[in-house]
């Protein structure tokens, strides 16, 4: 898994702040089927700091990703 960041309001060069295989311990699934991926990655401003980044996808959003991946594999 790779996590990159870049300016939101203007063009900029992406900076990779995390690159490692996703581990099962990085993933949590709640009772509603929502999936949260949580990683500790470099801070975008300070080389000495780390930050915890999380993204949560609903069951419907996960389904959307799977359907799109299936469609692309069939093409």
C-alpha positions as CSV (number, residue, x, y, z in Angstrom):
1,X,0.0,0.0,0.0
2,X,1.3,3.5,-0.8
3,X,0.1,6.8,0.6
4,X,1.0,10.0,-1.1
5,X,0.2,13.6,-0.5
6,X,0.4,16.8,-2.5
7,X,-1.1,20.3,-2.4
8,X,-4.9,20.4,-2.7
9,X,-5.4,23.8,-4.4
10,X,-2.5,23.9,-6.9
11,X,-0.4,21.4,-8.9
12,X,2.5,19.9,-7.0
13,X,4.7,16.9,-6.9
14,X,3.3,14.1,-4.9
15,X,5.3,13.1,-1.9
16,X,5.2,9.4,-0.8
17,X,4.8,9.3,3.0
18,X,4.1,5.6,3.4
19,X,5.0,2.5,1.3
20,X,4.6,-1.0,2.8
21,X,2.4,-4.0,2.4
22,X,-1.0,-3.8,4.1
23,X,-1.1,-5.9,7.3
24,X,-4.2,-7.5,8.8
25,X,-3.5,-5.5,12.0
26,X,-3.9,-2.3,10.0
27,X,-7.6,-3.1,9.2
28,X,-10.7,-3.1,11.4
29,X,-14.2,-4.0,10.4
30,X,-17.0,-2.7,12.6
31,X,-20.5,-4.2,13.2
32,X,-21.9,-2.3,10.2
33,X,-19.4,-3.7,7.8
34,X,-17.4,-0.4,7.6
35,X,-13.7,-1.0,7.0
36,X,-11.1,1.3,8.6
37,X,-7.5,1.2,7.4
38,X,-5.1,2.8,10.0
39,X,-1.4,3.4,9.3
40,X,1.4,5.3,10.9
41,X,3.3,7.3,8.3
42,X,5.7,10.2,8.0
43,X,4.4,13.7,8.9
44,X,4.1,15.9,5.8
45,X,6.0,18.8,7.4
46,X,8.5,17.3,9.9
47,X,11.0,14.5,9.2
48,X,11.1,13.6,12.9
49,X,7.4,13.2,13.4
50,X,4.9,10.4,12.5
51,X,1.1,10.7,12.2
52,X,-1.7,8.2,12.3
53,X,-3.8,8.3,9.1
54,X,-7.1,6.5,8.9
55,X,-9.6,6.0,6.1
56,X,-13.0,4.5,6.6
57,X,-15.0,3.0,3.8
58,X,-18.6,1.9,4.2
59,X,-19.8,-1.5,3.1
60,X,-21.4,0.1,0.1
61,X,-18.1,1.9,-0.9
62,X,-16.2,-1.4,-0.6
63,X,-18.8,-3.0,-2.8
64,X,-18.3,-0.2,-5.4
65,X,-14.6,-0.9,-5.4
66,X,-15.1,-4.6,-5.9
67,X,-17.6,-4.1,-8.7
68,X,-15.3,-1.7,-10.5
69,X,-12.3,-4.1,-10.1
70,X,-14.5,-7.0,-11.5
71,X,-15.5,-4.9,-14.4
72,X,-11.9,-4.0,-15.2
73,X,-10.8,-7.6,-15.0
74,X,-13.4,-8.7,-17.5
75,X,-12.5,-6.0,-20.0
